[in-house]
Structure formats: C-alpha cells, structure tokens
Amino acid sequence: MTTKLTRRAMLGTIAASGGAALPRAAAAAEAVDDPRWKIEKGRIRQSVVQWCFKPMPIEDLARSAATLGFQSLELAPPSDWHVLKKYGLACAIAGSHGFVKGWNHKENWEFCTESITKAVNAAADFSCPTVITFSGMRGDLPVGPEGDEIGKRNFVDGIKRVLPLAEQKKVTMALEMLNCRVDVEMKGHPGYQCDSIEWAVDVCDRVGSERLKILFDIYHVQIMQGDVIVRVKKYKDYIAHYHTAGNPGRNEIDETQEINYPGIMQAILATGYKGFIGQEFIPTWKDPVAALRHAARVCDV
C-alpha cells in the first residue's frame, strides 16, 4: 500500500525530527502539486499566452485558465474570442503584424497599417485594451547609432498613420522589446531592432501619445539588460503590459531559472500597475496545466 505524503504531513515529520532536514524537505513539500489550487490573492491580474501552449486546443486552454482563476487568454486570434467569452475570459492583448516586418522600414508601412487597423477595430469591439506592435528587423539599416536613428524615425512616422484610430477607439498599442542574443526560434530574435527598453522609451517620447506604450517582457529584458526591477520602477508610466518566462530557456518559472518572480511581482504592484501580466513561458513539464498552475502560484503575491 502506498501512502501519499502531504505537505502538512511532511512538515510534521520535519518538526518531529528537530528540523534538521528543513530546507530540502520543505522545498519538496512545496513542489507537491495540488490540482485544487487556484489564484487566491488576485492582486496580479494574470493572463495566459496562447501560442506557447500549443498544440493544446483553445477550448482546453481557456477552460483550464478559467478554472485556475486567470482573467485573460491573450494573443489568440479574433476567430477564437468566442471561446474566451464562453469561459468569462478577457483578451488582454491582441496580435497584429508580427515582429519581422515592422514600422522601422518604410516599405512595411502599408502592411503594418492594414494589420494594426484590423487589430485595433477588433480589439475595440471585444473590449481588448491593447494591441501588440513591433519595431521590425534591422535588415539593411546601418549598424550603430545611425541605423537606430533611421529606425526610430521610420517607426514614429509610420505608427502615426494608425495613432488617430487607436486614440479614437481607446486602444493602446504596445511596442515589445525582444532579445536579439538567443539564436533559438521563439526564444530570441537576432536582428530585431528594439532590443532595449530605452529604445522603446525614446520612441514613445517622440510619438507623445498615451496610446503608444511598451510591452515589458521580463524574460527578454533579463537577457539583454538585467536590472529588471530598476527598469520596472523607472519606466512604470510607459508600461502597458508585462510578459513572463524563465531564463535561461524561456521555460517554467521554477527553481531551474534565475529570475526572482515574486520580487518582481511585488515591485510591479508597488508601481500601482493595474494591467495584465501574461504567462508566456514554453512548458516542458509533462502536464502543461500543472506548469501553468505553478507559474500562477509563483506570481500570486
């Protein structure tokens, strides 16, 4: 007969032994997964990002997210938003033109304008507050300050094409900073131009509208710059949305990675942030829902 050791029983055993095995045993106890657990405090408004949980069907992901107490399922196509509505989920941020063809090249302006226009209109209809946007790849732009300046000018002039619509519909466009160091698909984006928070902040300052802000991806910032909490505090007024993932690997936010997510969540709350934080890690655990539950628990501070 096998007896399952519960966390309470394990801690009782530790106490009886004088606490000598406390660190290791307590850690093991915390790792016991409780499938009944759901978000308790809810001070962090958590969202799950669809793409990294594929091939899980949208219906299964939405049901699981709602059961866990998530408030949103994001970056799902509008054709799937009826599923979100079925489970009482918002869409915290909508997709648009992708990170390869961005505003930093004039030849992409028509493509980006058409994509963002559709995304903003759909978002407004579904009460989705934010639409993602990107600088695009550097391509043939000169390396260094000259190329950065050209890219920034093109971005500012290009996005002004859709700014009046975003302001009218009260939808915020969020420029995402991505890391260009990790040469693994969907874990890094070599050649991407907006590879620092300061690049994004400069663009926002030049545009000068509350409808252009930043998507602060904690994983990407950690890789490129570090000082995550410093930047959270310094640029709090520019941030429209956050993403998470463990580093290295863009996997679970567990003990195998280096980012202190409880501390970062506390820092975000201290800034007065009221928006969503999207769980955008790529699960490796056998049960992806257990991985999502664990991430939600880590961030439920």
C-alpha positions as CSV (number, residue, x, y, z in Angstrom):
1,M,0.0,0.0,0.0
2,T,1.4,3.4,-1.0
3,T,0.7,6.5,1.2
4,K,0.8,9.9,-0.4
5,L,2.9,12.3,1.7
6,T,1.0,15.6,2.0
7,R,2.7,18.9,2.7
8,R,1.2,19.0,6.2
9,A,2.4,15.5,7.0
10,M,5.8,16.2,5.6
11,L,6.2,19.4,7.7
12,G,5.0,17.4,10.8
13,T,7.7,14.9,10.1
14,I,10.3,17.6,9.8
15,A,9.2,19.1,13.1
16,A,9.4,15.8,14.9
17,S,13.0,15.3,13.7
18,G,14.1,18.6,15.0
19,G,14.1,20.4,11.7
20,A,17.5,19.2,10.5
21,A,16.1,18.4,7.0
22,L,14.0,21.6,6.8
23,P,15.4,23.3,3.7
24,R,15.4,20.2,1.4
25,A,12.1,18.7,2.7
26,A,10.3,22.0,2.8
27,A,11.2,22.6,-0.8
28,A,10.0,19.1,-1.7
29,A,6.7,19.8,0.1
30,E,6.2,23.0,-1.8
31,A,6.7,21.1,-5.0
32,V,3.7,18.8,-4.3
33,D,1.2,19.9,-6.9
34,D,-2.4,20.5,-5.6
35,P,-4.8,20.3,-8.6
36,R,-7.4,22.1,-6.5
37,W,-5.3,25.2,-6.1
38,K,-6.4,28.4,-7.9
39,I,-5.3,32.0,-7.8
40,E,-6.1,33.2,-4.3
41,K,-4.9,36.8,-3.8
42,G,-5.5,38.1,-7.3
43,R,-3.6,41.3,-6.9
44,I,-1.7,40.4,-10.1
45,R,-4.2,40.1,-12.9
46,Q,-2.8,37.1,-14.7
47,S,-3.2,36.1,-18.3
48,V,-2.0,33.1,-20.4
49,V,-0.5,33.5,-23.8
50,Q,-1.9,31.0,-26.3
51,W,0.9,30.4,-28.7
52,C,3.3,28.9,-26.2
53,F,0.7,26.3,-25.0
54,K,0.0,24.9,-28.5
55,P,-0.9,22.3,-29.6
56,M,-3.4,22.4,-26.6
57,P,-6.8,23.2,-28.1
58,I,-8.1,26.7,-27.3
59,E,-11.1,25.2,-25.6
60,D,-9.0,23.2,-23.2
61,L,-6.6,26.1,-22.5
62,A,-9.4,28.5,-21.9
63,R,-11.2,26.1,-19.6
64,S,-8.0,25.4,-17.6
65,A,-7.2,29.1,-17.3
66,A,-10.6,30.0,-16.1
67,T,-10.5,27.1,-13.5
68,L,-7.2,28.4,-12.2
69,G,-8.6,31.9,-11.8
70,F,-6.9,33.5,-14.7
71,Q,-8.7,36.6,-16.0
72,S,-7.4,36.6,-19.6
73,L,-6.2,34.5,-22.5
74,E,-4.2,36.6,-24.9
75,L,-2.7,36.7,-28.4
76,A,-5.5,34.4,-29.6
77,P,-7.0,35.3,-33.0
78,P,-10.3,37.1,-33.0
79,S,-11.9,34.0,-34.5
80,D,-11.3,32.3,-31.1
81,W,-12.6,35.1,-28.9
82,H,-16.0,33.5,-28.6
83,V,-14.3,30.7,-26.7
84,L,-12.8,33.2,-24.3
85,K,-16.2,34.8,-23.8
86,K,-17.7,31.4,-23.0
87,Y,-15.3,31.0,-20.1
88,G,-15.5,34.6,-18.9
89,L,-12.0,35.5,-20.0
90,A,-10.8,38.8,-21.4
91,C,-8.2,39.1,-24.2
92,A,-5.6,41.3,-22.5
93,I,-3.6,42.0,-25.7
94,A,-4.3,41.2,-29.4
95,G,-1.8,40.2,-32.1
96,S,-1.0,42.3,-35.2
97,H,1.7,42.3,-37.8
98,G,4.4,40.2,-36.2
99,F,8.0,41.0,-35.3
100,V,9.7,40.6,-38.7
101,K,8.1,43.3,-40.8
102,G,7.8,46.4,-38.6
103,W,7.5,50.1,-38.7
104,N,11.2,50.7,-38.9
105,H,11.2,50.1,-42.7
106,K,9.0,52.3,-44.8
107,E,8.3,49.5,-47.3
108,N,6.4,47.8,-44.4
109,W,4.2,50.7,-43.6
110,E,1.2,49.6,-45.7
111,F,1.4,46.0,-44.3
112,C,1.6,47.2,-40.7
113,T,-1.1,49.8,-41.2
114,E,-3.6,47.3,-42.6
115,S,-2.8,44.8,-39.8
116,I,-2.9,47.2,-36.9
117,T,-6.1,48.8,-38.2
118,K,-7.9,45.4,-38.2
119,A,-6.5,44.6,-34.8
120,V,-7.5,47.9,-33.2
121,N,-11.0,47.7,-34.6
122,A,-11.4,44.0,-33.4
123,A,-9.9,44.8,-30.0
124,A,-12.3,47.8,-29.5
125,D,-15.3,45.6,-30.3
126,F,-14.2,42.9,-27.8
127,S,-13.1,45.4,-25.1
128,C,-9.5,44.3,-25.5
129,P,-7.4,47.1,-24.1
130,T,-4.1,46.6,-26.0
131,V,-2.7,45.6,-29.4
132,I,0.9,44.5,-29.8
133,T,3.3,46.2,-32.2
134,F,7.0,45.7,-33.2
135,S,9.9,47.7,-34.5
136,G,10.8,45.0,-37.0
137,M,14.2,43.6,-38.0
138,R,17.2,45.8,-38.7
139,G,17.7,44.4,-42.1
140,D,19.9,46.7,-44.2
141,L,19.9,49.6,-41.8
142,P,23.4,50.7,-40.8
143,V,24.8,49.2,-37.6
144,G,25.1,51.5,-34.7
145,P,23.5,54.9,-33.8
146,E,22.9,55.9,-37.4
147,G,20.8,52.8,-38.1
148,D,19.0,53.2,-34.7
149,E,18.1,56.8,-35.6
150,I,16.7,55.8,-39.0
151,G,14.7,53.0,-37.5
152,K,13.2,55.3,-34.8
153,R,12.3,58.0,-37.2
154,N,10.6,55.5,-39.5
155,F,8.8,53.9,-36.6
156,V,7.5,57.2,-35.4
157,D,6.3,58.4,-38.8
158,G,4.8,55.1,-39.7
159,I,2.8,54.4,-36.5
160,K,1.3,57.9,-36.7
161,R,-0.7,56.5,-39.6
162,V,-2.8,54.4,-37.1
163,L,-2.5,56.6,-34.0
164,P,-5.7,58.6,-34.6
165,L,-7.7,55.3,-34.8
166,A,-6.1,54.0,-31.6
167,E,-6.9,57.2,-29.8
168,Q,-10.5,57.2,-31.1
169,K,-11.1,53.6,-30.1
170,K,-9.2,54.0,-26.8
171,V,-7.0,51.0,-27.6
172,T,-3.3,51.2,-26.6
173,M,-0.6,49.9,-29.0
174,A,2.3,48.3,-27.0
175,L,5.8,48.1,-28.6
176,E,7.5,45.0,-27.5
177,M,11.3,44.9,-26.8
178,L,12.8,41.5,-27.7
179,N,16.2,40.0,-27.1
180,C,18.5,39.6,-30.1
181,R,21.0,37.3,-28.3
182,V,19.4,33.9,-28.2
183,D,19.6,32.2,-31.6
184,V,16.7,29.7,-31.0
185,E,13.4,30.1,-32.6
186,M,10.8,31.9,-30.4
187,K,13.4,32.2,-27.6
188,G,15.4,35.0,-29.2
189,H,15.2,37.2,-32.3
190,P,18.7,38.0,-33.8
191,G,18.5,41.2,-35.9
192,Y,15.4,42.7,-34.1
193,Q,15.9,46.4,-33.7
194,C,14.0,47.3,-30.5
195,D,16.3,45.3,-28.2
196,S,16.4,47.6,-25.2
197,I,13.7,49.3,-23.1
198,E,15.4,52.6,-23.7
199,W,14.9,52.2,-27.5
200,A,11.2,51.8,-26.9
201,V,11.0,54.6,-24.4
202,D,12.7,57.0,-26.8
203,V,10.1,56.1,-29.5
204,C,7.2,56.6,-27.1
205,D,8.6,60.0,-26.1
206,R,8.8,61.1,-29.7
207,V,5.3,60.0,-30.5
208,G,3.9,61.6,-27.4
209,S,0.6,59.8,-27.1
210,E,-0.9,57.7,-24.2
211,R,-1.9,55.3,-26.9
212,L,1.6,54.1,-27.6
213,K,3.3,52.3,-24.7
214,I,5.6,49.4,-24.0
215,L,5.2,45.6,-23.6
216,F,7.8,44.9,-20.9
217,D,8.8,41.2,-21.4
218,I,10.7,40.3,-18.3
219,Y,12.4,37.4,-20.0
220,H,13.8,39.5,-22.8
221,V,14.8,42.4,-20.6
222,Q,16.7,40.0,-18.3
223,I,18.7,38.6,-21.2
224,M,19.6,41.9,-22.8
225,Q,19.9,44.3,-19.9
226,G,19.1,42.8,-16.4
227,D,18.2,45.3,-13.7
228,V,14.6,44.3,-14.2
229,I,13.2,45.9,-11.0
230,V,15.2,49.1,-11.6
231,R,13.6,49.4,-15.1
232,V,10.1,48.4,-13.8
233,K,10.3,51.3,-11.4
234,K,12.0,53.8,-13.7
235,Y,9.7,53.3,-16.7
236,K,6.4,52.4,-14.9
237,D,4.5,55.2,-16.7
238,Y,5.4,53.7,-20.1
239,I,4.4,50.1,-19.5
240,A,1.1,48.8,-20.8
241,H,1.6,45.1,-20.4
242,Y,4.1,42.5,-19.0
243,H,5.1,39.0,-20.1
244,T,6.9,36.3,-18.1
245,A,9.1,33.3,-18.8
246,G,12.0,31.6,-17.1
247,N,15.6,32.3,-18.1
248,P,17.5,30.5,-19.4
249,G,15.3,28.6,-21.8
250,R,12.0,30.5,-21.8
251,N,10.5,27.7,-19.9
252,E,8.8,27.3,-16.5
253,I,9.4,30.0,-13.8
254,D,10.6,27.4,-11.4
255,E,13.8,26.7,-9.4
256,T,15.8,25.9,-12.6
257,Q,15.9,29.5,-13.7
258,E,17.4,32.7,-12.4
259,I,14.7,35.3,-12.3
260,N,13.1,36.2,-8.9
261,Y,9.5,36.5,-10.0
262,P,7.9,37.0,-6.6
263,G,10.2,40.0,-6.0
264,I,9.4,41.4,-9.5
265,M,5.7,41.0,-9.0
266,Q,5.9,42.9,-5.7
267,A,7.8,45.6,-7.4
268,I,5.2,45.8,-10.2
269,L,2.4,46.1,-7.6
270,A,4.3,48.9,-5.8
271,T,4.2,51.0,-9.0
272,G,0.4,51.0,-8.9
273,Y,0.2,48.9,-12.1
274,K,-3.4,47.7,-12.8
275,G,-3.0,45.9,-16.1
276,F,-2.4,42.3,-17.0
277,I,0.7,40.1,-16.7
278,G,0.9,37.4,-19.4
279,Q,2.4,33.9,-18.7
280,E,4.5,33.4,-21.8
281,F,6.8,30.5,-20.9
282,I,7.1,27.4,-23.1
283,P,6.1,24.5,-20.9
284,T,8.3,21.4,-20.7
285,W,6.6,19.6,-17.9
286,K,4.5,16.5,-18.8
287,D,1.4,18.3,-17.7
288,P,1.3,21.9,-19.1
289,V,-1.6,22.8,-16.9
290,A,0.4,21.9,-13.8
291,A,3.2,24.1,-15.2
292,L,0.7,27.0,-15.6
293,R,-0.7,26.4,-12.1
294,H,2.8,26.6,-10.7
295,A,3.5,29.9,-12.6
296,A,0.3,31.4,-11.4
297,R,1.2,30.4,-7.8
298,V,4.6,32.0,-8.0
299,C,3.1,35.2,-9.3
300,D,0.1,35.4,-6.9
301,V,1.8,37.6,-4.4
